[in-house]
Amino acid sequence: MPVAASNPFVRFYTFLAKMGLVIRDDPPKVIDMAGREWGEAVDGLVLSVRELPREDAGSVAGISVVMKNGGAEAKTLSVEDWTHYFEVENLELTPYGRMLFGEAGKQSNLTLDPGGAVEAELPIGRIYNVRSPGVYAIQVRCELPGEGRELRSNRIEIRV
């Protein structure tokens, strides 16, 4: 196997490129695992969600969702792009979000080595209606291969 193909960052950026995202010459992003809370493990996989830093107090920038393989074996998942794969519960879609989810996402295979993790930053301020003042309790979920198996993150509250 070529050295580049064994590098998880190269595989992840290749995965992103297959989803149609632009890749720049920036160094690979290091996932900040400090202080993360996790949902229940399913087959060694766990999800964590937390709010991204805001530019101003009145707007929600987005959320960071991390999927980590805590198992002893590599896991390969067939996933759509992150906005389609991760479902944010308890939030109403904006008109843009309804349009986005009305289109099919691109399928790609993602392999997570033991201890490996991937992060998706979802712009929930554009996709979901989180503009009215209040507290929004959310949880992220995704379906895993197999009959009705799903992975759920920890719950967080976002205050606007």
Beta strands, then each sheet from edge to edge (+ up, - down):
strand 1: 45-51
strand 2: 63-69
strand 3: 75-79
strand 4: 87-89
strand 5: 108-112
strand 6: 117-122
strand 7: 135-143
strand 8: 150-159
sheet 1: 1+ 2- 6+
sheet 2: 3+ 5-
sheet 3: 4+ 7- 8+
end
